[in-house]
């Protein structure tokens, strides 16, 4: 479970970085990471944050089954 928790934290951090890059790109109107549209950052961040939610939900539900 510890590895899954670290994977969830890594995924959340990656999602947060993509959101930050998207906001900076929207404010400066410069494209980074070869993304033409600003929505590309949101889609990538959404995927990583969804992975984080699923992993943390799995960890939470597996702890409740043990009790």
Order of alpha helices (4+ residues) and beta strands (2+ residues): alpha-alpha
